[in-house]
């Protein structure tokens, strides 16, 4: 019952803080809006049959931008109390730090799981009419895997962000590291040959394979040293490492 009460308290914190709602809404709008725009751009692009085209790339590319808002939400869920100073009252109410940390993570993960699921489904639905003759369907080869992978990726990248925020205990510092990392990689730095050797194992790059955002697998400029589910496993390892690090910092340091 104690765990349920802690979870309820954390969900209440999320619900009553105005910035978290706006952050989630902006992430949804960016993903869906850019999916339509990207779809239209590909729809009117060159129709050379010899040129490689993957409708899933056009469908889910907007997630590379929309994920930034979800990451910001994840950071605020964890580090917002450090900024406001209410972390002292929270730890006084829940002195068992493992329980407090677990409640905060579960609350954030529950919200992100629902928002991510809705975002992925609506993004796919909106992108297909925009793609016109280049669209795909829900039953097409690779589509169900890509949709499940996109949903899991968004949840894992947010858990990773929560762990980072717990370690750094600062919204500004956490976002100052995470947003450039995710934004610069999404702009193609992870596909530069000399950079890709290391960058391909960063969380966002690893998660993109299952969403078809890493480019043609038979092109050496885009190819990864792992498959789609292995890539998602790499993201999970990053998330676990960050969450464990966050717990250790919370347990050993005073508020």
C-alpha positions in Angstrom: 0.0 0.0 0.0 2.9 2.3 0.7 4.2 1.9 -2.8 0.7 2.7 -4.2 0.5 5.9 -2.2 4.0 7.0 -3.4 3.0 6.3 -7.0 -0.3 8.2 -6.6 1.7 11.1 -5.1 4.1 11.2 -8.0 1.3 11.0 -10.6 -0.4 13.9 -8.8 2.9 15.9 -9.0 3.0 15.3 -12.8 -0.7 16.2 -13.3 -0.6 19.4 -11.3 2.6 20.9 -12.8 1.5 22.9 -15.9 4.9 22.6 -17.7 4.8 18.8 -17.9 1.4 18.9 -19.7 2.6 21.5 -22.2 5.8 19.6 -22.8 4.0 16.3 -23.6 1.5 18.2 -25.9 4.3 19.9 -27.8 6.0 16.5 -28.3 2.8 15.1 -29.8 2.2 18.1 -32.0 5.8 18.1 -33.3 5.8 14.4 -34.1 2.4 14.4 -35.9 2.9 17.8 -37.6 6.3 17.0 -39.0 5.2 13.6 -40.1 2.6 15.2 -42.3 5.2 17.7 -43.7 7.9 15.1 -44.3 5.3 12.9 -46.0 4.2 15.6 -48.3 7.9 16.4 -49.2 8.5 12.8 -50.2 5.2 12.6 -52.0 6.3 15.4 -54.3 9.9 14.2 -54.6 11.6 12.4 -57.5 9.8 9.2 -58.5 12.9 7.4 -59.9 12.1 3.6 -59.3 15.8 2.9 -59.0 16.2 5.3 -56.1 15.9 3.8 -52.6 12.8 4.9 -50.7 11.5 3.6 -47.3 8.1 4.9 -46.3 8.9 4.1 -42.7 11.8 6.5 -42.7 9.4 9.3 -43.9 6.8 8.2 -41.4 9.0 8.2 -38.3 11.6 10.8 -39.0 9.6 13.3 -37.1 10.2 11.3 -33.9 13.8 12.5 -33.9 12.5 16.0 -33.2 9.5 15.1 -31.1 11.6 13.0 -28.8 13.3 16.1 -27.5 10.1 17.3 -25.9 9.5 13.9 -24.3 13.1 13.9 -23.0 12.5 17.4 -21.5 9.4 16.0 -19.7 11.4 13.1 -18.4 14.1 15.4 -17.0 11.5 17.7 -15.4 9.8 14.7 -13.7 13.0 13.9 -11.8 14.9 17.1 -11.5 12.1 19.6 -11.1 12.0 19.1 -7.3 15.7 19.8 -7.0 15.1 23.2 -8.7 12.1 24.1 -6.6 13.6 22.8 -3.3 10.6 20.5 -2.6 12.9 17.5 -2.8 13.6 17.9 0.9 9.9 17.6 1.8 9.5 14.7 -0.6 12.3 12.7 1.0 11.1 13.6 4.5 7.7 12.1 3.5 9.2 9.1 1.9 12.6 8.4 3.6 13.1 5.2 1.8 15.0 6.5 -1.2 14.6 3.4 -3.3 10.8 3.5 -2.9 10.8 7.3 -3.6 13.0 6.8 -6.7 11.0 3.8 -7.9 7.7 5.6 -7.6 9.0 8.6 -9.5 10.3 6.4 -12.3 7.1 4.3 -12.6 4.9 7.4 -12.6 7.0 8.9 -15.4 7.2 5.7 -17.3 3.4 5.2 -17.2 2.7 8.7 -18.5 5.3 8.3 -21.2 4.1 4.9 -22.3 0.6 6.2 -22.9 1.7 9.4 -24.7 4.3 7.5 -26.8 1.8 4.9 -27.9 -0.7 7.5 -29.0 2.0 9.5 -30.6 3.4 6.6 -32.6 0.0 5.5 -33.8 -1.3 8.9 -34.8 2.0 9.8 -36.5 1.7 6.6 -38.6 -1.9 7.3 -39.5 -1.3 10.9 -40.4 1.9 10.3 -42.4 0.3 7.7 -44.8 -2.2 10.0 -46.6 0.6 12.6 -46.8 2.8 10.1 -48.6 0.1 9.4 -51.2 1.2 6.7 -53.6 4.3 6.1 -51.6 2.4 5.2 -48.4 2.6 1.8 -46.7 0.0 -0.1 -44.6 -0.2 -1.4 -41.1 0.1 -5.0 -42.3 3.1 -4.4 -44.6 6.3 -6.2 -43.9 8.3 -4.5 -41.1 5.6 -2.0 -40.1 4.3 -3.7 -36.9 7.9 -4.2 -35.8 8.8 -0.6 -36.5 5.7 0.7 -34.6 6.4 -1.4 -31.6 10.1 -0.5 -31.8 9.3 3.2 -32.0 7.0 3.0 -28.9 9.7 1.1 -26.9 12.4 3.4 -28.0 10.6 6.5 -26.8 10.0 4.9 -23.5 13.6 3.8 -23.1 15.1 7.1 -24.2 12.9 8.8 -21.6 13.9 6.4 -18.9 17.5 7.1 -19.9 16.8 10.8 -19.5 15.3 10.3 -16.1 18.4 8.4 -15.0 20.7 11.2 -16.3 18.6 13.8 -14.5 18.8 11.8 -11.2 22.6 11.7 -11.5 23.0 15.4 -12.4 20.1 16.7 -10.3 19.8 19.8 -12.5 17.3 20.3 -15.3 19.5 22.8 -17.1 22.6 20.6 -17.0 20.7 17.5 -18.0 19.0 19.1 -21.0 22.2 20.9 -21.9 23.8 17.5 -22.4 20.9 15.4 -23.7 19.4 17.8 -26.3 22.7 18.5 -28.1 23.5 14.8 -28.0 20.2 13.7 -29.5 19.9 16.7 -31.9 23.4 16.5 -33.4 23.2 12.8 -33.9 19.8 13.2 -35.6 21.4 15.7 -38.0 23.7 12.9 -39.4 26.9 13.1 -37.3 26.4 9.5 -36.4 26.6 8.5 -40.0 30.0 10.1 -40.7 32.3 7.1 -41.2 35.0 8.2 -38.7 32.4 9.1 -36.1 30.0 6.2 -36.7 32.4 3.6 -35.3 31.6 5.0 -31.8 28.4 7.0 -32.4 26.4 3.9 -33.7 26.4 2.6 -30.1 24.9 5.8 -28.6 21.3 5.3 -27.5 19.5 7.3 -30.2 21.5 5.8 -33.0 21.0 2.3 -31.7 17.3 2.7 -31.5 16.9 4.1 -35.0 17.6 0.8 -36.7 14.2 -0.8 -35.7 12.4 2.4 -36.9 14.1 2.4 -40.3 15.8 5.7 -39.5 19.4 4.5 -39.9 19.1 4.4 -43.7 19.5 1.5 -46.2 21.1 -1.5 -44.4 23.0 -2.5 -47.5 24.6 0.9 -47.8 28.0 1.1 -45.9 27.3 4.7 -45.0 24.3 3.7 -42.9 24.9 0.1 -42.0 25.1 -0.8 -38.3 27.1 -3.6 -36.6 23.8 -5.0 -35.1 20.2 -5.7 -36.0 17.0 -3.9 -35.0 16.3 -5.8 -31.7 19.9 -5.8 -30.7 19.9 -2.0 -31.2 16.9 -1.7 -29.0 18.7 -3.8 -26.4 21.6 -1.4 -26.5 19.2 1.4 -25.7 17.8 -0.6 -22.8 21.4 -1.1 -21.5 21.9 2.7 -21.6 18.7 3.2 -19.8 19.5 0.6 -17.1 23.0 2.1 -16.6 21.6 5.6 -16.2 18.8 4.5 -13.8 21.3 2.6 -11.6 23.6 5.6 -11.6 20.7 7.9 -10.6 19.8 5.6 -7.7 23.3 5.5 -6.4 23.6 9.3 -6.5 20.2 9.7 -4.7 21.1 7.1 -2.1 24.6 8.6 -1.3 24.0 12.3 -1.5 21.8 14.6 0.6 19.0 16.5 -0.9 
